[in-house]
Amino acid sequence: MTTDQIARIRRFQRAVTTEIGLLDTSFLGRGRPLGPARVLNAIGGSRVEVSEIRAYLGLDSGLMSRLLRGLEAEGLIEVEPGADDSRRRRVRLTAAGAQEYAAYEALADAQAREMLGKHAAPDKLLAAMDMVASALGKERIALDAVDPRHPLAQACMNAYYTELAARLEQGFDVARSSDPDVQDMRHPRGAFVIATSDGLPLGCAGLKGTDKGYAEVKRLWVSPAARGLGLARRLMRELEDRARDIGVTVLRLDSNSALHEAVALYRATGWVEIARFNDDPYPDLFFEKRLITG
């Protein structure tokens, strides 16, 4: 790393620290620093177990205890033992805590709007923020199987269709493609996996069950903000694991030669090019992979 690169990173860190008020003794003017405000935000965001909040915020047990005691002394939270295990403490907002959480949310939203208002191209600024957040939070990107009709799954697929329409020479109309039935991408026949970061969708991939002796990988997509982080490989490995779990040993997929990154990924991860196996008008490349089991 060059001296210039280091200087630019440190400039970015100073800018974020100053803009967000990380060092303020009264974060967003509410009378307490960032630490307890973040804990309050996590609780208001439906995280109720102390261990879950600690993991989400990356806090050690000593600091977590001090922050909870402070919020409890203010009458903003109540901490109680778990119903099934007294060691798994749970926490909830009091009425006063709920009001304070709402006040923080309103102020944070206003701060975000003000931040975007400083740039003539807010969409570009947001895209840059998304890329930074995805890169810094790489280890916290979660993969979960959901119903293909879940709003986040639909958001990913719509983004995928939009990208295909822009990148394919003939455009893309999902009504003309071999769009898989959602029933074929549900357990135990298949699966649909989404990647999320703090609840925001970053990617998806579907496993479509068939009655032809193989399953198909469909709708592999990664947000531009998360590309270069190995997320596509993670999604593909997840589908392979899920395929093995339901007894599938042969996978197939189709693609288009305009999707250079995807095609390179398939070839680098053991997929073998085969003859056309469907009549979908969009793909011009077809692949198969036999899974190692046992």
C-alpha positions, 0 to 999 in steps of 0.5 A: 500500500502506498503512502498516498493510499494510506493518506486517503484512507485516513482522510476518509476515516476522519471525514466519517468520524466528524460527519457522524459525530462518533466522538461527540459526548452527546451523540445527535444531541441526546445527552449520551455518547455513541456507545449507549445510543448504538445499544438502544438502537439495537434493542429498538431494532428487535434484538432482544438477547444480550448475547445477540446485541453483543455479537451484533455490535462487537462488544466485550462482556464488560463494556456491554454490562456497563452500557446496559446498566447505564441505560437501565439507570436512565429508565430506558430498558429492562433486563430480565433472565430468559424464560428457558435459560436464566443465563440468556438475559433478555432486554426490552425498551421501556415506554421512555426507551421507546420514545428515545429510540424514536427520537434517535431514528428521526434525528439519524434520518435527518442526518442522512438526508442532510448528508446526501444533500451535500452531493450533486449526484446523491445516487453516486454517493449512495453507491459509494457508501454501499460499496464501503459498507459491504467491504467493511462488513464482509464477514457479517454478510448473512446467507439465508433461505427464503421463499422466492416470493419474499420481498427481499428475494423479489428485490434481488430478482428484479435487480437481476432482470434489470441488469440482464436487460441492460447487458444482453444485446437482445435485452431481457423480458422475464415473461419470455425466459424459462422463469422457474415456478416458485414451488420448485425453489422451496424445500424439499424440492429446491431452495432460494438463498439471499445474501443480506447485510444489516437487512439490506439485500446484496445477492441471491441464487436459486436451486430449482428442483426438476424431475429430470435427474438434476437440479438447476441453478437459477438467478445468481446475482450479486449487487455491484456494491458487493462484487469482488468480495467472493459473494457469488462463490459463497452463494454457489457453495451454499446451493451445492450444500443444499443440493446435497442435503436433498439428495441432488448430485447433478446440477445444471445452469445456463448463462449468456456469454455477455455475462463474463464474470459469471461464466468465468466463475463457473469455469473456475469452480468445476462446471463443465460446458455441455450441449443446450438442454432447454429452449430459453431464448436468452442463454447461449452457454450451458454447464453441468457440475457433478457434486462430490458426496460422502 
